[in-house]
Amino acid sequence: MARALITVLGKIDRSRAAHWAAQAPIGTRIEFKEPKRSIPQNDRMWAMLTDIATQKEHAGRKYTPDQWKVLFMHACGREVQFVPALDNSTFIPWGQSSSDLSKQEMTDLIEFMLAWGAENGVRFHDEARAA
């Protein structure tokens, strides 16, 4: 088995993971992660990024929601690097995707965005959920 992934939802999944671990060759890497961020969290993040992108500038220019996401991920301590495009015409951000964040990490990112928005006069369209 080259790669395997199990989301533990019950005893059967735990047993399967234990069996795979017991059968794995020496040197096999086993990684445990917290649950991934939820779809509602992702939807909320993108709605907030869109509000920020339509209302704010950074360093004198407007940015897309994708660009703001890179800025916020970096501000929250996520590694972001820039690599030159194949034609050397620009630089492309490379780093951790928000889909890899755990529920808690996504909560922390959203809370940071809320705090930044409050300090910078962003009006989020879903104030009830954003409060």
Backbone atoms as SQL, in Angstrom:
CREATE TABLE atoms (id INTEGER PRIMARY KEY, chain TEXT, resi INTEGER, resn TEXT, atom TEXT, x REAL, y REAL, z REAL);
INSERT INTO atoms VALUES
  (1, 'A', 1, 'MET', 'N', 0.854, -1.172, 0.000),
  (2, 'A', 1, 'MET', 'CA', 0.000, 0.000, 0.000),
  (3, 'A', 1, 'MET', 'C', 0.900, 1.235, 0.000),
  (4, 'A', 2, 'ALA', 'N', 0.804, 2.043, -1.051),
  (5, 'A', 2, 'ALA', 'CA', 1.635, 3.240, -1.155),
  (6, 'A', 2, 'ALA', 'C', 1.136, 4.348, -0.230),
  (7, 'A', 3, 'ARG', 'N', -0.173, 4.583, -0.254),
  (8, 'A', 3, 'ARG', 'CA', -0.774, 5.619, 0.582),
  (9, 'A', 3, 'ARG', 'C', -2.126, 5.141, 1.064),
  (10, 'A', 4, 'ALA', 'N', -2.490, 5.579, 2.241),
  (11, 'A', 4, 'ALA', 'CA', -3.804, 5.244, 2.779),
  (12, 'A', 4, 'ALA', 'C', -4.248, 6.356, 3.710),
  (13, 'A', 5, 'LEU', 'N', -5.546, 6.553, 3.767),
  (14, 'A', 5, 'LEU', 'CA', -6.115, 7.570, 4.644),
  (15, 'A', 5, 'LEU', 'C', -7.392, 7.013, 5.242),
  (16, 'A', 6, 'ILE', 'N', -7.534, 7.152, 6.517),
  (17, 'A', 6, 'ILE', 'CA', -8.756, 6.749, 7.207),
  (18, 'A', 6, 'ILE', 'C', -9.208, 7.919, 8.070),
  (19, 'A', 7, 'THR', 'N', -10.472, 8.258, 7.956),
  (20, 'A', 7, 'THR', 'CA', -11.077, 9.194, 8.891),
  (21, 'A', 7, 'THR', 'C', -11.767, 8.347, 9.945),
  (22, 'A', 8, 'VAL', 'N', -11.358, 8.475, 11.177),
  (23, 'A', 8, 'VAL', 'CA', -11.880, 7.631, 12.252),
  (24, 'A', 8, 'VAL', 'C', -13.275, 8.119, 12.632),
  (25, 'A', 9, 'LEU', 'N', -14.258, 7.281, 12.290),
  (26, 'A', 9, 'LEU', 'CA', -15.645, 7.593, 12.616),
  (27, 'A', 9, 'LEU', 'C', -16.230, 6.613, 13.629),
  (28, 'A', 10, 'GLY', 'N', -15.460, 5.558, 13.925),
  (29, 'A', 10, 'GLY', 'CA', -15.953, 4.568, 14.877),
  (30, 'A', 10, 'GLY', 'C', -14.946, 3.457, 15.093),
  (31, 'A', 11, 'LYS', 'N', -15.403, 2.403, 15.777),
  (32, 'A', 11, 'LYS', 'CA', -14.525, 1.295, 16.158),
  (33, 'A', 11, 'LYS', 'C', -13.951, 0.558, 14.950),
  (34, 'A', 12, 'ILE', 'N', -14.740, 0.384, 13.914),
  (35, 'A', 12, 'ILE', 'CA', -14.259, -0.334, 12.724),
  (36, 'A', 12, 'ILE', 'C', -13.078, 0.402, 12.110),
  (37, 'A', 13, 'ASP', 'N', -13.179, 1.722, 12.017),
  (38, 'A', 13, 'ASP', 'CA', -12.079, 2.515, 11.454),
  (39, 'A', 13, 'ASP', 'C', -10.833, 2.414, 12.330),
  (40, 'A', 14, 'ARG', 'N', -11.010, 2.451, 13.644),
  (41, 'A', 14, 'ARG', 'CA', -9.865, 2.309, 14.556),
  (42, 'A', 14, 'ARG', 'C', -9.188, 0.950, 14.366),
  (43, 'A', 15, 'SER', 'N', -9.997, -0.094, 14.247),
  (44, 'A', 15, 'SER', 'CA', -9.441, -1.438, 14.053),
  (45, 'A', 15, 'SER', 'C', -8.687, -1.536, 12.734),
  (46, 'A', 16, 'ARG', 'N', -9.258, -0.981, 11.671),
  (47, 'A', 16, 'ARG', 'CA', -8.597, -1.008, 10.367),
  (48, 'A', 16, 'ARG', 'C', -7.268, -0.260, 10.426),
  (49, 'A', 17, 'ALA', 'N', -7.248, 0.906, 11.065),
  (50, 'A', 17, 'ALA', 'CA', -6.002, 1.679, 11.181),
  (51, 'A', 17, 'ALA', 'C', -4.962, 0.905, 11.991),
  (52, 'A', 18, 'ALA', 'N', -5.390, 0.272, 13.070),
  (53, 'A', 18, 'ALA', 'CA', -4.462, -0.510, 13.893),
  (54, 'A', 18, 'ALA', 'C', -3.902, -1.684, 13.099),
  (55, 'A', 19, 'HIS', 'N', -4.752, -2.332, 12.314),
  (56, 'A', 19, 'HIS', 'CA', -4.293, -3.455, 11.487),
  (57, 'A', 19, 'HIS', 'C', -3.270, -2.975, 10.464),
  (58, 'A', 20, 'TRP', 'N', -3.580, -1.891, 9.788),
  (59, 'A', 20, 'TRP', 'CA', -2.641, -1.358, 8.790),
  (60, 'A', 20, 'TRP', 'C', -1.315, -1.001, 9.443),
  (61, 'A', 21, 'ALA', 'N', -1.365, -0.380, 10.623),
  (62, 'A', 21, 'ALA', 'CA', -0.127, -0.006, 11.321),
  (63, 'A', 21, 'ALA', 'C', 0.680, -1.247, 11.689),
  (64, 'A', 22, 'ALA', 'N', 0.001, -2.297, 12.131),
  (65, 'A', 22, 'ALA', 'CA', 0.697, -3.528, 12.514),
  (66, 'A', 22, 'ALA', 'C', 1.343, -4.212, 11.313),
  (67, 'A', 23, 'GLN', 'N', 0.761, -4.049, 10.130),
  (68, 'A', 23, 'GLN', 'CA', 1.268, -4.692, 8.915),
  (69, 'A', 23, 'GLN', 'C', 2.249, -3.818, 8.136),
  (70, 'A', 24, 'ALA', 'N', 2.377, -2.571, 8.516),
  (71, 'A', 24, 'ALA', 'CA', 3.208, -1.630, 7.743),
  (72, 'A', 24, 'ALA', 'C', 4.685, -1.985, 7.852),
  (73, 'A', 25, 'PRO', 'N', 5.413, -1.839, 6.743),
  (74, 'A', 25, 'PRO', 'CA', 6.856, -2.095, 6.782),
  (75, 'A', 25, 'PRO', 'C', 7.568, -1.092, 7.695),
  (76, 'A', 26, 'ILE', 'N', 8.698, -1.498, 8.233),
  (77, 'A', 26, 'ILE', 'CA', 9.527, -0.599, 9.037),
  (78, 'A', 26, 'ILE', 'C', 9.865, 0.623, 8.181),
  (79, 'A', 27, 'GLY', 'N', 9.787, 1.788, 8.775),
  (80, 'A', 27, 'GLY', 'CA', 10.068, 3.029, 8.052),
  (81, 'A', 27, 'GLY', 'C', 8.825, 3.717, 7.517),
  (82, 'A', 28, 'THR', 'N', 7.675, 3.042, 7.609),
  (83, 'A', 28, 'THR', 'CA', 6.425, 3.652, 7.164),
  (84, 'A', 28, 'THR', 'C', 6.091, 4.833, 8.066),
  (85, 'A', 29, 'ARG', 'N', 5.646, 5.928, 7.476),
  (86, 'A', 29, 'ARG', 'CA', 5.243, 7.109, 8.245),
  (87, 'A', 29, 'ARG', 'C', 3.751, 7.032, 8.536),
  (88, 'A', 30, 'ILE', 'N', 3.386, 7.283, 9.769),
  (89, 'A', 30, 'ILE', 'CA', 1.984, 7.332, 10.173),
  (90, 'A', 30, 'ILE', 'C', 1.746, 8.702, 10.779),
  (91, 'A', 31, 'GLU', 'N', 0.711, 9.374, 10.303),
  (92, 'A', 31, 'GLU', 'CA', 0.433, 10.741, 10.743),
  (93, 'A', 31, 'GLU', 'C', -0.995, 10.821, 11.279),
  (94, 'A', 32, 'PHE', 'N', -1.161, 11.469, 12.425),
  (95, 'A', 32, 'PHE', 'CA', -2.480, 11.705, 12.991),
  (96, 'A', 32, 'PHE', 'C', -2.752, 13.200, 12.939),
  (97, 'A', 33, 'LYS', 'N', -3.934, 13.573, 12.454),
  (98, 'A', 33, 'LYS', 'CA', -4.303, 14.980, 12.344),
  (99, 'A', 33, 'LYS', 'C', -5.676, 15.190, 12.966),
  (100, 'A', 34, 'GLU', 'N', -5.882, 16.404, 13.458),
  (101, 'A', 34, 'GLU', 'CA', -7.199, 16.781, 13.951),
  (102, 'A', 34, 'GLU', 'C', -8.167, 16.834, 12.774),
  (103, 'A', 35, 'PRO', 'N', -9.485, 16.831, 13.049),
  (104, 'A', 35, 'PRO', 'CA', -10.454, 16.922, 11.957),
  (105, 'A', 35, 'PRO', 'C', -10.217, 18.169, 11.106),
  (106, 'A', 36, 'LYS', 'N', -10.426, 18.018, 9.792),
  (107, 'A', 36, 'LYS', 'CA', -10.239, 19.139, 8.876),
  (108, 'A', 36, 'LYS', 'C', -11.334, 20.177, 9.068),
  (109, 'A', 37, 'ARG', 'N', -11.040, 21.366, 8.594),
  (110, 'A', 37, 'ARG', 'CA', -12.013, 22.455, 8.678),
  (111, 'A', 37, 'ARG', 'C', -13.300, 22.024, 7.978),
  (112, 'A', 38, 'SER', 'N', -14.396, 22.629, 8.395),
  (113, 'A', 38, 'SER', 'CA', -15.700, 22.256, 7.853),
  (114, 'A', 38, 'SER', 'C', -16.033, 23.093, 6.621),
  (115, 'A', 39, 'ILE', 'N', -17.001, 22.618, 5.859),
  (116, 'A', 39, 'ILE', 'CA', -17.475, 23.365, 4.688),
  (117, 'A', 39, 'ILE', 'C', -18.078, 24.706, 5.126),
  (118, 'A', 40, 'PRO', 'N', -18.909, 24.753, 6.187),
  (119, 'A', 40, 'PRO', 'CA', -19.411, 26.061, 6.630),
  (120, 'A', 40, 'PRO', 'C', -18.286, 27.028, 7.026),
  (121, 'A', 41, 'GLN', 'N', -17.228, 26.520, 7.663),
  (122, 'A', 41, 'GLN', 'CA', -16.089, 27.387, 7.994),
  (123, 'A', 41, 'GLN', 'C', -15.455, 27.925, 6.717),
  (124, 'A', 42, 'ASN', 'N', -15.284, 27.063, 5.724),
  (125, 'A', 42, 'ASN', 'CA', -14.690, 27.481, 4.457),
  (126, 'A', 42, 'ASN', 'C', -15.560, 28.536, 3.780),
  (127, 'A', 43, 'ASP', 'N', -16.869, 28.305, 3.761),
  (128, 'A', 43, 'ASP', 'CA', -17.793, 29.272, 3.158),
  (129, 'A', 43, 'ASP', 'C', -17.698, 30.623, 3.864),
  (130, 'A', 44, 'ARG', 'N', -17.648, 30.583, 5.180),
  (131, 'A', 44, 'ARG', 'CA', -17.554, 31.827, 5.960),
  (132, 'A', 44, 'ARG', 'C', -16.257, 32.564, 5.652),
  (133, 'A', 45, 'MET', 'N', -15.135, 31.824, 5.601),
  (134, 'A', 45, 'MET', 'CA', -13.846, 32.454, 5.300),
  (135, 'A', 45, 'MET', 'C', -13.902, 33.168, 3.951),
  (136, 'A', 46, 'TRP', 'N', -14.447, 32.495, 2.915),
  (137, 'A', 46, 'TRP', 'CA', -14.478, 33.111, 1.582),
  (138, 'A', 46, 'TRP', 'C', -15.425, 34.309, 1.529),
  (139, 'A', 47, 'ALA', 'N', -16.541, 34.246, 2.265),
  (140, 'A', 47, 'ALA', 'CA', -17.435, 35.409, 2.330),
  (141, 'A', 47, 'ALA', 'C', -16.714, 36.588, 2.980),
  (142, 'A', 48, 'MET', 'N', -15.976, 36.315, 4.045),
  (143, 'A', 48, 'MET', 'CA', -15.232, 37.377, 4.725),
  (144, 'A', 48, 'MET', 'C', -14.128, 37.935, 3.829),
  (145, 'A', 49, 'LEU', 'N', -13.411, 37.052, 3.137),
  (146, 'A', 49, 'LEU', 'CA', -12.349, 37.510, 2.232),
  (147, 'A', 49, 'LEU', 'C', -12.918, 38.378, 1.118),
  (148, 'A', 50, 'THR', 'N', -14.104, 38.016, 0.629),
  (149, 'A', 50, 'THR', 'CA', -14.750, 38.820, -0.413),
  (150, 'A', 50, 'THR', 'C', -15.127, 40.193, 0.127),
  (151, 'A', 51, 'ASP', 'N', -15.673, 40.246, 1.344),
  (152, 'A', 51, 'ASP', 'CA', -15.989, 41.540, 1.964),
  (153, 'A', 51, 'ASP', 'C', -14.732, 42.390, 2.112),
  (154, 'A', 52, 'ILE', 'N', -13.656, 41.786, 2.571),
  (155, 'A', 52, 'ILE', 'CA', -12.401, 42.524, 2.746),
  (156, 'A', 52, 'ILE', 'C', -11.884, 43.019, 1.404),
  (157, 'A', 53, 'ALA', 'N', -11.913, 42.149, 0.397),
  (158, 'A', 53, 'ALA', 'CA', -11.381, 42.513, -0.922),
  (159, 'A', 53, 'ALA', 'C', -12.164, 43.651, -1.565),
  (160, 'A', 54, 'THR', 'N', -13.465, 43.703, -1.332),
  (161, 'A', 54, 'THR', 'CA', -14.264, 44.768, -1.941),
  (162, 'A', 54, 'THR', 'C', -14.172, 46.085, -1.175),
  (163, 'A', 55, 'GLN', 'N', -13.788, 46.030, 0.100),
  (164, 'A', 55, 'GLN', 'CA', -13.794, 47.234, 0.924),
  (165, 'A', 55, 'GLN', 'C', -12.421, 47.827, 1.227),
  (166, 'A', 56, 'LYS', 'N', -11.381, 47.036, 1.137),
  (167, 'A', 56, 'LYS', 'CA', -10.084, 47.509, 1.627),
  (168, 'A', 56, 'LYS', 'C', -9.000, 47.447, 0.558),
  (169, 'A', 57, 'GLU', 'N', -7.973, 48.241, 0.803),
  (170, 'A', 57, 'GLU', 'CA', -6.736, 48.194, 0.030),
  (171, 'A', 57, 'GLU', 'C', -5.612, 47.836, 0.992),
  (172, 'A', 58, 'HIS', 'N', -4.536, 47.329, 0.439),
  (173, 'A', 58, 'HIS', 'CA', -3.335, 47.054, 1.224),
  (174, 'A', 58, 'HIS', 'C', -2.158, 47.594, 0.434),
  (175, 'A', 59, 'ALA', 'N', -1.334, 48.380, 1.080),
  (176, 'A', 59, 'ALA', 'CA', -0.158, 48.977, 0.433),
  (177, 'A', 59, 'ALA', 'C', -0.560, 49.746, -0.827),
  (178, 'A', 60, 'GLY', 'N', -1.719, 50.409, -0.747),
  (179, 'A', 60, 'GLY', 'CA', -2.141, 51.274, -1.838),
  (180, 'A', 60, 'GLY', 'C', -2.786, 50.594, -3.029),
  (181, 'A', 61, 'ARG', 'N', -3.138, 49.315, -2.908),
  (182, 'A', 61, 'ARG', 'CA', -3.798, 48.675, -4.042),
  (183, 'A', 61, 'ARG', 'C', -4.839, 47.665, -3.586),
  (184, 'A', 62, 'LYS', 'N', -5.752, 47.355, -4.497),
  (185, 'A', 62, 'LYS', 'CA', -6.795, 46.364, -4.239),
  (186, 'A', 62, 'LYS', 'C', -6.226, 44.964, -4.475),
  (187, 'A', 63, 'TYR', 'N', -6.751, 44.003, -3.732),
  (188, 'A', 63, 'TYR', 'CA', -6.348, 42.610, -3.891),
  (189, 'A', 63, 'TYR', 'C', -7.583, 41.725, -4.022),
  (190, 'A', 64, 'THR', 'N', -7.409, 40.591, -4.657),
  (191, 'A', 64, 'THR', 'CA', -8.490, 39.620, -4.799),
  (192, 'A', 64, 'THR', 'C', -8.669, 38.859, -3.484),
  (193, 'A', 65, 'PRO', 'N', -9.808, 38.185, -3.318),
  (194, 'A', 65, 'PRO', 'CA', -9.965, 37.344, -2.127),
  (195, 'A', 65, 'PRO', 'C', -8.840, 36.309, -1.989),
  (196, 'A', 66, 'ASP', 'N', -8.393, 35.725, -3.097),
  (197, 'A', 66, 'ASP', 'CA', -7.286, 34.759, -3.039),
  (198, 'A', 66, 'ASP', 'C', -6.014, 35.401, -2.498),
  (199, 'A', 67, 'GLN', 'N', -5.738, 36.619, -2.942),
  (200, 'A', 67, 'GLN', 'CA', -4.536, 37.314, -2.473),
  (201, 'A', 67, 'GLN', 'C', -4.656, 37.669, -0.995),
  (202, 'A', 68, 'TRP', 'N', -5.839, 38.098, -0.572),
  (203, 'A', 68, 'TRP', 'CA', -6.046, 38.385, 0.844),
  (204, 'A', 68, 'TRP', 'C', -5.874, 37.119, 1.676),
  (205, 'A', 69, 'LYS', 'N', -6.323, 35.975, 1.150),
  (206, 'A', 69, 'LYS', 'CA', -6.157, 34.722, 1.889),
  (207, 'A', 69, 'LYS', 'C', -4.681, 34.455, 2.160),
  (208, 'A', 70, 'VAL', 'N', -3.840, 34.659, 1.159),
  (209, 'A', 70, 'VAL', 'CA', -2.397, 34.459, 1.343),
  (210, 'A', 70, 'VAL', 'C', -1.872, 35.397, 2.426),
  (211, 'A', 71, 'LEU', 'N', -2.312, 36.652, 2.403),
  (212, 'A', 71, 'LEU', 'CA', -1.867, 37.618, 3.409),
  (213, 'A', 71, 'LEU', 'C', -2.281, 37.189, 4.818),
  (214, 'A', 72, 'PHE', 'N', -3.529, 36.746, 4.968),
  (215, 'A', 72, 'PHE', 'CA', -4.003, 36.329, 6.290),
  (216, 'A', 72, 'PHE', 'C', -3.360, 35.027, 6.746),
  (217, 'A', 73, 'MET', 'N', -3.163, 34.093, 5.829),
  (218, 'A', 73, 'MET', 'CA', -2.490, 32.836, 6.195),
  (219, 'A', 73, 'MET', 'C', -1.080, 33.144, 6.702),
  (220, 'A', 74, 'HIS', 'N', -0.389, 34.051, 6.023),
  (221, 'A', 74, 'HIS', 'CA', 0.963, 34.432, 6.448),
  (222, 'A', 74, 'HIS', 'C', 0.918, 35.115, 7.814),
  (223, 'A', 75, 'ALA', 'N', -0.050, 36.009, 8.000),
  (224, 'A', 75, 'ALA', 'CA', -0.166, 36.729, 9.274),
  (225, 'A', 75, 'ALA', 'C', -0.442, 35.772, 10.436),
  (226, 'A', 76, 'CYS', 'N', -1.061, 34.639, 10.145),
  (227, 'A', 76, 'CYS', 'CA', -1.360, 33.645, 11.187),
  (228, 'A', 76, 'CYS', 'C', -0.246, 32.615, 11.340),
  (229, 'A', 77, 'GLY', 'N', 0.888, 32.883, 10.721),
  (230, 'A', 77, 'GLY', 'CA', 2.040, 32.016, 10.929),
  (231, 'A', 77, 'GLY', 'C', 2.198, 30.881, 9.944),
  (232, 'A', 78, 'ARG', 'N', 1.402, 30.852, 8.903),
  (233, 'A', 78, 'ARG', 'CA', 1.533, 29.817, 7.881),
  (234, 'A', 78, 'ARG', 'C', 2.647, 30.201, 6.927),
  (235, 'A', 79, 'GLU', 'N', 3.423, 29.229, 6.548),
  (236, 'A', 79, 'GLU', 'CA', 4.534, 29.494, 5.637),
  (237, 'A', 79, 'GLU', 'C', 3.992, 29.831, 4.254),
  (238, 'A', 80, 'VAL', 'N', 4.418, 30.959, 3.738),
  (239, 'A', 80, 'VAL', 'CA', 4.069, 31.368, 2.379),
  (240, 'A', 80, 'VAL', 'C', 5.355, 31.789, 1.702),
  (241, 'A', 81, 'GLN', 'N', 5.622, 31.191, 0.574),
  (242, 'A', 81, 'GLN', 'CA', 6.788, 31.564, -0.218),
  (243, 'A', 81, 'GLN', 'C', 6.304, 31.956, -1.601),
  (244, 'A', 82, 'PHE', 'N', 7.150, 32.618, -2.334),
  (245, 'A', 82, 'PHE', 'CA', 6.813, 32.993, -3.700),
  (246, 'A', 82, 'PHE', 'C', 7.852, 32.413, -4.631),
  (247, 'A', 83, 'VAL', 'N', 7.372, 31.745, -5.672),
  (248, 'A', 83, 'VAL', 'CA', 8.267, 31.148, -6.661),
  (249, 'A', 83, 'VAL', 'C', 8.029, 31.829, -7.999),
  (250, 'A', 84, 'PRO', 'N', 9.084, 31.974, -8.822),
  (251, 'A', 84, 'PRO', 'CA', 8.898, 32.624, -10.114),
  (252, 'A', 84, 'PRO', 'C', 8.067, 31.754, -11.055),
  (253, 'A', 85, 'ALA', 'N', 7.217, 32.405, -11.835),
  (254, 'A', 85, 'ALA', 'CA', 6.445, 31.695, -12.855),
  (255, 'A', 85, 'ALA', 'C', 7.405, 31.094, -13.879),
  (256, 'A', 86, 'LEU', 'N', 6.930, 30.114, -14.626),
  (257, 'A', 86, 'LEU', 'CA', 7.790, 29.452, -15.609),
  (258, 'A', 86, 'LEU', 'C', 8.346, 30.421, -16.644),
  (259, 'A', 87, 'ASP', 'N', 7.564, 31.455, -16.965),
  (260, 'A', 87, 'ASP', 'CA', 8.057, 32.441, -17.939),
  (261, 'A', 87, 'ASP', 'C', 8.738, 33.630, -17.263),
  (262, 'A', 88, 'ASN', 'N', 8.925, 33.546, -15.947),
  (263, 'A', 88, 'ASN', 'CA', 9.576, 34.594, -15.149),
  (264, 'A', 88, 'ASN', 'C', 8.867, 35.943, -15.198),
  (265, 'A', 89, 'SER', 'N', 7.586, 35.950, -15.579),
  (266, 'A', 89, 'SER', 'CA', 6.863, 37.216, -15.690),
  (267, 'A', 89, 'SER', 'C', 6.313, 37.705, -14.351),
  (268, 'A', 90, 'THR', 'N', 6.202, 36.811, -13.384),
  (269, 'A', 90, 'THR', 'CA', 5.622, 37.174, -12.095),
  (270, 'A', 90, 'THR', 'C', 6.058, 36.154, -11.043),
  (271, 'A', 91, 'PHE', 'N', 5.583, 36.349, -9.836),
  (272, 'A', 91, 'PHE', 'CA', 5.827, 35.380, -8.774),
  (273, 'A', 91, 'PHE', 'C', 4.494, 34.798, -8.331),
  (274, 'A', 92, 'ILE', 'N', 4.511, 33.541, -7.966),
  (275, 'A', 92, 'ILE', 'CA', 3.303, 32.821, -7.592),
  (276, 'A', 92, 'ILE', 'C', 3.426, 32.390, -6.135),
  (277, 'A', 93, 'PRO', 'N', 2.372, 32.645, -5.315),
  (278, 'A', 93, 'PRO', 'CA', 2.450, 32.214, -3.920),
  (279, 'A', 93, 'PRO', 'C', 2.396, 30.697, -3.817),
  (280, 'A', 94, 'TRP', 'N', 3.202, 30.182, -2.925),
  (281, 'A', 94, 'TRP', 'CA', 3.224, 28.755, -2.650),
  (282, 'A', 94, 'TRP', 'C', 3.216, 28.593, -1.147),
  (283, 'A', 95, 'GLY', 'N', 2.356, 27.764, -0.670),
  (284, 'A', 95, 'GLY', 'CA', 2.294, 27.556, 0.768),
  (285, 'A', 95, 'GLY', 'C', 1.177, 26.615, 1.123),
  (286, 'A', 96, 'GLN', 'N', 0.858, 26.575, 2.390),
  (287, 'A', 96, 'GLN', 'CA', -0.167, 25.668, 2.871),
  (288, 'A', 96, 'GLN', 'C', -1.537, 26.122, 2.394),
  (289, 'A', 97, 'SER', 'N', -2.325, 25.196, 1.917),
  (290, 'A', 97, 'SER', 'CA', -3.683, 25.481, 1.491),
  (291, 'A', 97, 'SER', 'C', -4.597, 25.550, 2.714),
  (292, 'A', 98, 'SER', 'N', -5.621, 26.383, 2.642),
  (293, 'A', 98, 'SER', 'CA', -6.554, 26.458, 3.769),
  (294, 'A', 98, 'SER', 'C', -7.348, 25.162, 3.916),
  (295, 'A', 99, 'SER', 'N', -7.427, 24.352, 2.861),
  (296, 'A', 99, 'SER', 'CA', -8.136, 23.074, 2.975),
  (297, 'A', 99, 'SER', 'C', -7.398, 22.096, 3.882),
  (298, 'A', 100, 'ASP', 'N', -6.124, 22.355, 4.149),
  (299, 'A', 100, 'ASP', 'CA', -5.344, 21.507, 5.053),
  (300, 'A', 100, 'ASP', 'C', -5.487, 21.912, 6.516),
  (301, 'A', 101, 'LEU', 'N', -6.159, 23.019, 6.785),
  (302, 'A', 101, 'LEU', 'CA', -6.289, 23.487, 8.163),
  (303, 'A', 101, 'LEU', 'C', -7.243, 22.602, 8.956),
  (304, 'A', 102, 'SER', 'N', -6.959, 22.460, 10.236),
  (305, 'A', 102, 'SER', 'CA', -7.886, 21.763, 11.130),
  (306, 'A', 102, 'SER', 'C', -9.039, 22.718, 11.462),
  (307, 'A', 103, 'LYS', 'N', -10.068, 22.177, 12.099),
  (308, 'A', 103, 'LYS', 'CA', -11.192, 23.028, 12.509),
  (309, 'A', 103, 'LYS', 'C', -10.713, 24.155, 13.416),
  (310, 'A', 104, 'GLN', 'N', -9.828, 23.829, 14.366),
  (311, 'A', 104, 'GLN', 'CA', -9.333, 24.852, 15.290),
  (312, 'A', 104, 'GLN', 'C', -8.476, 25.879, 14.565),
  (313, 'A', 105, 'GLU', 'N', -7.627, 25.430, 13.648),
  (314, 'A', 105, 'GLU', 'CA', -6.791, 26.371, 12.896),
  (315, 'A', 105, 'GLU', 'C', -7.650, 27.302, 12.049),
  (316, 'A', 106, 'MET', 'N', -8.728, 26.778, 11.453),
  (317, 'A', 106, 'MET', 'CA', -9.623, 27.623, 10.661),
  (318, 'A', 106, 'MET', 'C', -10.360, 28.598, 11.569),
  (319, 'A', 107, 'THR', 'N', -10.758, 28.150, 12.754),
  (320, 'A', 107, 'THR', 'CA', -11.390, 29.048, 13.727),
  (321, 'A', 107, 'THR', 'C', -10.438, 30.185, 14.082),
  (322, 'A', 108, 'ASP', 'N', -9.175, 29.853, 14.320),
  (323, 'A', 108, 'ASP', 'CA', -8.177, 30.876, 14.646),
  (324, 'A', 108, 'ASP', 'C', -8.003, 31.863, 13.496),
  (325, 'A', 109, 'LEU', 'N', -7.978, 31.363, 12.261),
  (326, 'A', 109, 'LEU', 'CA', -7.841, 32.233, 11.091),
  (327, 'A', 109, 'LEU', 'C', -9.039, 33.172, 10.980),
  (328, 'A', 110, 'ILE', 'N', -10.241, 32.634, 11.125),
  (329, 'A', 110, 'ILE', 'CA', -11.453, 33.456, 11.037),
  (330, 'A', 110, 'ILE', 'C', -11.471, 34.501, 12.150),
  (331, 'A', 111, 'GLU', 'N', -11.095, 34.120, 13.353),
  (332, 'A', 111, 'GLU', 'CA', -11.059, 35.084, 14.463),
  (333, 'A', 111, 'GLU', 'C', -10.040, 36.186, 14.199),
  (334, 'A', 112, 'PHE', 'N', -8.904, 35.832, 13.618),
  (335, 'A', 112, 'PHE', 'CA', -7.908, 36.845, 13.269),
  (336, 'A', 112, 'PHE', 'C', -8.471, 37.797, 12.216),
  (337, 'A', 113, 'MET', 'N', -9.147, 37.240, 11.204),
  (338, 'A', 113, 'MET', 'CA', -9.749, 38.077, 10.166),
  (339, 'A', 113, 'MET', 'C', -10.804, 39.007, 10.756),
  (340, 'A', 114, 'LEU', 'N', -11.602, 38.498, 11.698),
  (341, 'A', 114, 'LEU', 'CA', -12.607, 39.336, 12.362),
  (342, 'A', 114, 'LEU', 'C', -11.949, 40.484, 13.123),
  (343, 'A', 115, 'ALA', 'N', -10.893, 40.177, 13.861),
  (344, 'A', 115, 'ALA', 'CA', -10.189, 41.215, 14.624),
  (345, 'A', 115, 'ALA', 'C', -9.571, 42.240, 13.683),
  (346, 'A', 116, 'TRP', 'N', -8.933, 41.773, 12.604),
  (347, 'A', 116, 'TRP', 'CA', -8.330, 42.682, 11.636),
  (348, 'A', 116, 'TRP', 'C', -9.415, 43.547, 10.996),
  (349, 'A', 117, 'GLY', 'N', -10.527, 42.918, 10.656),
  (350, 'A', 117, 'GLY', 'CA', -11.635, 43.657, 10.054),
  (351, 'A', 117, 'GLY', 'C', -12.174, 44.731, 10.984),
  (352, 'A', 118, 'ALA', 'N', -12.317, 44.413, 12.269),
  (353, 'A', 118, 'ALA', 'CA', -12.805, 45.387, 13.248),
  (354, 'A', 118, 'ALA', 'C', -11.845, 46.560, 13.374),
  (355, 'A', 119, 'GLU', 'N', -10.550, 46.276, 13.371),
  (356, 'A', 119, 'GLU', 'CA', -9.539, 47.338, 13.482),
  (357, 'A', 119, 'GLU', 'C', -9.448, 48.194, 12.227),
  (358, 'A', 120, 'ASN', 'N', -9.892, 47.646, 11.100),
  (359, 'A', 120, 'ASN', 'CA', -9.724, 48.338, 9.824),
  (360, 'A', 120, 'ASN', 'C', -11.036, 48.730, 9.157),
  (361, 'A', 121, 'GLY', 'N', -12.119, 48.720, 9.924),
  (362, 'A', 121, 'GLY', 'CA', -13.391, 49.228, 9.432),
  (363, 'A', 121, 'GLY', 'C', -14.083, 48.382, 8.377),
  (364, 'A', 122, 'VAL', 'N', -13.867, 47.089, 8.386),
  (365, 'A', 122, 'VAL', 'CA', -14.548, 46.211, 7.433),
  (366, 'A', 122, 'VAL', 'C', -15.947, 45.923, 7.960),
  (367, 'A', 123, 'ARG', 'N', -16.921, 46.047, 7.078),
  (368, 'A', 123, 'ARG', 'CA', -18.291, 45.687, 7.433),
  (369, 'A', 123, 'ARG', 'C', -18.575, 44.338, 6.787),
  (370, 'A', 124, 'PHE', 'N', -18.666, 43.313, 7.620),
  (371, 'A', 124, 'PHE', 'CA', -18.959, 41.984, 7.107),
  (372, 'A', 124, 'PHE', 'C', -20.455, 41.867, 6.860),
  (373, 'A', 125, 'HIS', 'N', -20.829, 41.298, 5.728),
  (374, 'A', 125, 'HIS', 'CA', -22.237, 41.209, 5.360),
  (375, 'A', 125, 'HIS', 'C', -23.043, 40.309, 6.280),
  (376, 'A', 126, 'ASP', 'N', -22.402, 39.361, 6.888),
  (377, 'A', 126, 'ASP', 'CA', -23.093, 38.481, 7.815),
  (378, 'A', 126, 'ASP', 'C', -22.661, 38.833, 9.234),
  (379, 'A', 127, 'GLU', 'N', -23.057, 40.023, 9.678),
  (380, 'A', 127, 'GLU', 'CA', -22.631, 40.524, 10.992),
  (381, 'A', 127, 'GLU', 'C', -23.080, 39.617, 12.132),
  (382, 'A', 128, 'ALA', 'N', -24.239, 38.983, 12.013),
  (383, 'A', 128, 'ALA', 'CA', -24.734, 38.132, 13.094),
  (384, 'A', 128, 'ALA', 'C', -23.799, 36.953, 13.319),
  (385, 'A', 129, 'ARG', 'N', -23.355, 36.327, 12.234),
  (386, 'A', 129, 'ARG', 'CA', -22.434, 35.195, 12.373),
  (387, 'A', 129, 'ARG', 'C', -21.031, 35.670, 12.662),
  (388, 'A', 130, 'ALA', 'N', -20.673, 36.842, 12.157),
  (389, 'A', 130, 'ALA', 'CA', -19.303, 37.343, 12.318),
  (390, 'A', 130, 'ALA', 'C', -19.075, 37.929, 13.706),
  (391, 'A', 131, 'ALA', 'N', -20.143, 38.218, 14.433),
  (392, 'A', 131, 'ALA', 'CA', -19.994, 38.844, 15.752),
  (393, 'A', 131, 'ALA', 'C', -19.575, 37.858, 16.804);
